Amino acid sequence: MVVSSPWLSSPVDASVSYDHKAIIVNGQRRILISGSIHYPRSTPEMWPDLIQKAKDGGLDVIQTYVFWNGHEPSPGQYYFGGNYDLVRFIKLVKQAGLYVHLRIGPYVCAEWNFGGFPVWLKYVPGINFRTDNEPFKAAMAKFTEKIVAMMKSEGLFESQGGPIILSQIENEYGPMENFGGAGAKNYVNWAAQMAVGLNTSVPWVMCKQDDAPDPVINACNGFYCDYFSPNKPYKPTMWTEAWSGWFSAFGAPVPHRPVEDLAFAVARFIQKGGSFVNYYMYHGGTNFGRTAGGPFIATTYDYDAPIDEYGLLRQPKWGHLRDLHKAIKSCEPALVSGDPTVTDVGKYQKAYVYRSKSGACAAFLSNFNPRSSAIVTFNGMEYQIPAWSVSILPDCKTAVFNTAKVGAPTSQINMIRVGGFSWESFGEDTHSLLRDKSFSKDGLVEQISMTRDRTDYLWYTTDVNIDSNEQFLKNGRDPLLTVTSAGHSMHVFVNGERAGNFYGRFGSPKVRFTGNVKLRAGSNKISILSVAVGLPNIGPHFDTWNAGVLGPVTLEGLNEGKRNLSSQKWIYQIGLRGESLSIYTLSGSSSVKWGGASTRQPLTWYKAFFNAPAGNEPLALDMSSMGKGQIWINGQSIGRHWPAYKANGVCDLCDYKGTYRKMKCQTDCGEPSQKWYHVPRDWLNPTGNLLVVFEEWGGDPTGISLVKRVAL
């Protein structure tokens, strides 16, 4: 029996609706296969090819978040150009004949800096994020209305002939409700009412939101979602994030997900009545600039996706999923007609059978045994089902696909060196501050409140006066300096000499330096360069988390005992001299005097010119000889580099068949979490391209090379 949905009572111009079986587009139930492609994580020149490869892979829908901090970098100042040209991206999806699921949020998580919120929002008076708070709701509603109005004005909703068939408000809020107090439930209801009131004529979704109020559909995110049921019997079963892999973090092993397990998870979801599946990610792309969150999320957002970071097909993942989609689509007439009949055909084996009134029949034979294959009898015929797999029979007779039998070819990816560089260097001053960029305050201040995240860098500098009668060496040791920081990384200098560099880790961002330092009689200068490595994007009240040197900062071993430096006067400088001069641009780089290519020097800028290599293969920089810093090509930021930070911990070369619901496989322990950094071809000129690298630790730029990515 089909139970009517309250959504069907919406305005008559709604061409997209739903019932308990599926999303209904123009009166037709659909089994929809979707994939996430985030427009800012690639370039406009890459978009048509990515979208076409998604279509060739059997997708019906492209899903994307809307990135608030990219679109409104300052209050009321909007930007929709470059790789933030949302309208252009959606129109390209339409041209390819695909639909769009627009996840407006505007909180997105997505391992994106600050969860997609603009940092200025944090400093709106009286604001409290993601709860029943008037300043926050006003800002959220204003941006959501802005996006919806833009989509309407461009005719992009399905009722207008556009490709948008679904929208999402909020994102994974359910797990946060327990921390939200009394205002959380009110906020969920308000967000739903606000969104539905915008009259988009398409259904709205809330993922990981079990109490999503009608008519909003609650949906599942996870590695497996076969257990999931919507919160009302008249809502379809939707999987908004089927995780194709996982994100990379600096200092963590590289995650992978075998395609056999991903295909099994999707087939199992469909066989139990699921009608919408979205791969997160289908193409992950690159966290260009300073868009990576975390902190410590890597610049790559490859995600082990079917289309890799560079836009190449990842085989056999792409091909095996394409074959799965073809098999599922051949079952669509039966799948959308009713609920399955489920029969046990063995201890761990089941048959799910769908039939339509017109006579269509489709069957899914599943074997949940993680270790052993099985021979089952179905409709008088025998079928061998491998362990941990599903076979699909579009006519209830012929098995056309099995999730564990991979027929797609395996591609081999090579990174081939195509050139090196001739470098010049410029040293960032570690001892003196820029007069027009520095200011003083009593005591230590939180970093983001000062920088507003316009830069990763904030200098903390103070003077320490030592009496000439001071006993410098107590017990044969120099005075002990202790610096405590909320994170994420810092470089400590005493009288211009580096005392050391220190950094946190993913999940543990706090930093502490303790070391003996040489001081002299008279005035001494202690300088600390505090470095942010992406703002948090998830967690209860993540917007309140701090960065920077918050103390205590102390000296021990003097005659007076412990001296607390935290409350004395500190001089602050936001950013680096090179940043203030835009040294990474052609005009800015010519404003300073460059010298020979010094190596192994901390806080050093390097520049080189190069010509674009022939061909159209994707390009990358091999940065394995460097420490930590940032990279620019022709003034555009590739992102942070940190190949010196090796993956650590237990490395698990896992077998998915042996461990149900295991999150991910991890490889490459002891190797850099990221060695190669994507250089978009369309950022290059035929000749005279400017490459600038800022190196914090002291790497060797002569080891940097340009490589091309070739799939064999």
C-alpha positions, -999 to +999 in steps of 0.1 A: +000+000+000+013+035-009+008+060+019+002+095+007+028+121+016+021+155+029+045+168+003+019+158-024-003+185-010+022+212-019+016+237-047+003+222-079+033+236-098+056+212-079+070+188-106+091+169-080+074+151-051+078+118-033+061+088-017+075+060+004+091+043-026+110+071-044+114+106-055+088+114-082+099+136-111+071+147-135+049+119-122+074+092-125+091+073-096+129+072-101+157+051-088+184+079-087+221+074-086+240+105-076+276+116-070+291+145-051+313+170-071+321+202-053+326+231-077+353+250-057+374+218-054+381+218-092+383+245-119+356+257-143+377+242-172+375+208-155+338+208-148+325+197-182+348+167-183+340+157-147+303+160-153+305+139-185+325+112-168+299+111-140+272+107-167+291+080-185+295+062-151+257+059-148+249+088-126+215+107-128+223+134-103+252+157-093+252+167-056+271+197-043+272+218-012+270+256-014+301+272+003+290+302+022+325+315+031+335+314-005+304+333-016+303+360+011+338+366+023+327+399+039+292+408+051+270+416+022+299+413-003+291+384-026+313+365-050+302+340-076+332+340-100+359+316-109+356+282-093+328+297-072+305+302-102+277+281-089+252+291-117+277+281-144+283+248-127+246+239-124+240+250-160+267+226-172+251+198-153+218+206-170+235+206-204+248+171-197+212+160-190+217+153-153+198+165-122+212+185-093+208+180-055+217+214-040+229+211-004+225+247+007+233+240+044+246+266+048+267+246+074+285+220+052+312+203+073+329+188+043+363+190+058+361+226+046+375+255+066+352+265+095+325+241+081+317+266+054+308+295+077+325+328+070+347+337+099+332+372+102+300+354+113+318+344+145+321+380+155+284+391+150+273+404+184+253+379+204+256+351+179+255+314+188+259+290+159+233+264+149+207+269+176+176+289+183+196+322+182+182+352+164+214+367+150+224+333+136+190+325+122+188+359+106+222+354+089+214+318+079+180+327+065+195+357+045+221+335+028+197+307+021+172+331+006+200+346-015+209+313-030+173+302-036+165+336-052+195+332-075+185+297-085+149+309-093+161+340-112+182+317-134+153+292-139+173+263-123+146+245-103+130+216-121+095+232-122+112+260-142+128+236-166+161+235-146+180+205-132+175+210-094+153+183-081+163+183-044+176+208-018+191+203+016+189+225+047+214+221+076+238+192+075+243+163+100+228+182+128+212+152+145+244+141+163+248+177+176+213+180+191+223+163+223+248+192+229+223+219+218+201+221+249+166+234+247+173+255+216+183+226+193+148+212+187+134+246+181+162+253+157+155+222+136+118+230+133+127+266+124+152+256+097+127+232+081+099+258+081+122+285+068+134+263+039+100+249+029+086+285+030+109+295+002+086+276-023+112+259-044+088+233-057+113+206-048+116+184-017+140+194+011+163+169+028+180+168+062+207+142+064+215+124+097+184+141+112+161+114+126+135+140+138+134+160+105+099+176+106+074+170+078+076+175+049+114+174+050+130+140+043+155+126+067+184+107+050+214+085+059+251+092+057+277+064+063+298+036+050+266+014+051+230+025+052+211-008+047+198-005+083+182+029+077+145+037+076+130+072+072+111+086+101+077+084+084+063+056+063+055+080+035+090+092+029+115+075+006+147+058+018+176+081+008+214+077+013+229+112+009+265+102+016+277+067+006+314+072+015+335+061-014+367+064+008+377+090+033+396+123+035+433+127+039+449+144+069+485+155+073+503+129+093+477+102+088+477+071+066+461+073+032+426+059+033+411+035+007+378+017+003+377-015-019+351-011-047+338-046-039+327-034-005+313-001-018+293-019-045+280-044-019+269-016+004+250+001-025+233-031-038+223-040-003+207-006+002+188-008-030+176-044-024+161-033+009+140-005-007+165+023-011+158+046-041+184+074-039+221+068-034+248+095-035+285+088-036+305+111-013+327+118-031+324+109-068+352+134-075+368+149-044+392+173-060+416+197-042+414+220-012+429+250-030+442+280-011+434+278+026+400+261+022+410+228+040+395+225+075+403+202+104+428+215+114+454+194+096+431+183+067+454+178+037+453+198+005+443+168-015+406+158-012+409+128-035+387+107-012+396+075-031+367+086-054+358+070-087+372+101-105+405+110-089+417+144-077+431+152-112+400+142-131+412+108-142+391+076-139+401+055-109+398+019-122+384-005-114+363+016-090+347+038-117+340+009-141+327-016-115+303+010-102+292+019-137+283-018-142+264-018-109+244+012-120+235-004-153+223-035-135+202-015-110+187+006-137+176-025-156+156-034-125+140+000-121+104-008-134+101-035-108+119-016-080+096+014-081+064-007-082+062-019-047+080-035-017+101-066-019+092-102-009+121-114+012+129-151+015+157-169+033+176-191+009+204-201+034+217-193+068+234-160+056+216-158+023+184-140+013+164-133-019+147-100-024+121-101-052+103-071-067+074-075-091+053-049-110+017-052-121+028-053-157+049-084-150+084-070-145+104-090-120+138-083-104+157-102-078+187-096-055+204-126-041+227-117-012+253-135+009+261-118+041+287-144+052+319-124+053+342-154+046+324-181+026+307-183-008+274-201-010+253-220-036+216-211-033+185-224-050+162-197-063+132-203-086+144-238-092+179-227-103+212-228-085+234-197-081+268-193-066+271-162-045+306-151-034+312-141+002+300-107+012+282-100-021+249-094-039+240-108-073+214-088-094+189-106-116+169-081-136+145-108-149+146-130-118+165-155-138+198-142-151+225-129-128+240-100-148+261-085-120+278-096-087+293-070-064+324-091-056+332-100-093+351-071-107+353-071-145+365-035-150+402-031-159+426-018-133+444+014-143+480+020-133+488+056-124+523+069-130+538+103-120+564+111-146+589+139-141+587+166-168+610+193-154+628+209-125+633+246-115+659+272-112+653+289-078+659+323-062+652+329-025+641+356-001+643+353+037+614+363+058+626+385+087+624+367+120+638+395+142+621+427+133+585+436+126+568+457+100+561+491+116+528+496+097+516+461+104+524+456+140+507+468+173+510+461+210+487+447+236+491+437+272+488+399+275+483+371+251+454+372+225+436+345+206+449+342+171+417+341+149+403+371+168+433+390+154+438+376+120+401+369+112+416+340+093+429+362+065+463+345+070+477+314+087+503+335+105+505+357+136+537+369+152+538+371+190+569+391+202+580+403+236+611+416+253+628+399+283+652+420+303+679+402+322+698+419+350+735+419+345+739+402+379+716+374+369+730+339+372+725+325+337+734+289+343+715+271+371+727+236+375+747+239+343+716+247+322+703+278+304+669+292+315+639+270+305+614+286+282+579+271+281+553+282+255+518+267+255+496+272+224+460+262+216+474+252+182+482+244+155+519+249+149+545+274+160+581+285+154+600+299+184+629+323+180+651+339+207+671+369+196+665+359+160+678+324+164+654+295+159+648+275+191+626+250+173+594+244+154+565+225+169+532+212+156+500+194+167+483+165+151+449+158+136+426+155+165+452+169+189+460+205+178+475+219+210+512+227+209+537+230+238+574+240+236+598+234+265+635+240+260+665+257+274+674+289+256+704+312+256+698+346+270+721+376+274+724+403+299+701+432+289+673+430+265+663+398+248+636+393+222+613+362+221+594+359+189+568+332+183+553+326+148+519+309+155+505+291+125+470+279+118+465+248+097+428+252+089+399+260+112+378+232+127+347+221+106+329+197+130+321+190+166+300+206+193+305+244+194+335+241+170+331+278+163+344+285+198+376+266+195+408+287+198+441+290+181+473+307+189+495+313+219+472+315+249+498+307+275+512+303+299+546+315+286+572+312+313+609+313+320+625+292+347+660+290+361+665+327+368+675+340+403+639+352+408+625+317+401+597+313+375+589+344+355+555+345+338+556+364+306+520+359+297+506+391+311+534+415+299+533+437+268+534+417+235+538+431+200+517+415+173+520+413+136+493+398+114+508+378+085+542+378+070+562+404+052+560+384+020+522+382+023+519+420+028+539+425-004+520+399-023+553+383-031+536+354-047+524+376-076+544+388-106+543+425-094+549+416-057+578+393-064+596+421-082+593+444-052+620+426-032+656+416-038+660+379-044+692+360-039+706+326-046+686+295-037+696+288-001+685+255+013+674+241+046+666+277+058+634+283+078+608+310+068+622+314+033+604+323+001+614+306-032+605+316-067+610+301-101+597+306-136+588+278-159+570+269-192+540+247-194+549+212-206+534+199-238+504+177-238+472+177-218+480+153-190+472+166-154+502+181-137+514+182-101+544+193-080+565+167-063+572+184-029+588+155-011+620+174-005+602+202+014+589+207+050+558+228+055+544+259+039+523+271+010+524+271-028+513+297-055+511+294-093+507+328-111+493+343-079+468+316-073+472+294-042+475+257-047+473+252-009+494+241+020+522+217+016+535+194+043+552+163+029+577+162+057+549+152+081+549+114+077+519+091+083+521+074+116+502+048+137+491+013+129+486+007+092+458-016+083+459-034+050+424-046+056+401-072+041+366-058+041+351-093+038+364-101+072+352-071+091+316-059+086+312-021+089+349-015+091+354+022+083+383+022+059+415+006+048+447+026+054+480+024+036+513+042+032+523+044+068+557+059+072+553+079+040+541+115+035+504+118+037+506+140+006+536+141-018+520+155-049+501+188-053+477+194-082+486+221-106+456+229-128+465+231-164+442+261-169+462+281-144+492+281-167+504+302-195+524+287-224+555+304-210+567+325-181+547+309-153+556+321-118+559+294-090+564+307-055+568+285-024+569+297+012+589+272+033+585+273+071+607+245+083+637+246+060+633+222+030+654+218-001+637+234-031+662+219-056+643+186-050+610+200-063+599+188-097+570+191-120+553+158-129+525+147-152+499+122-141+495+094-166+469+066-164+481+034-181 
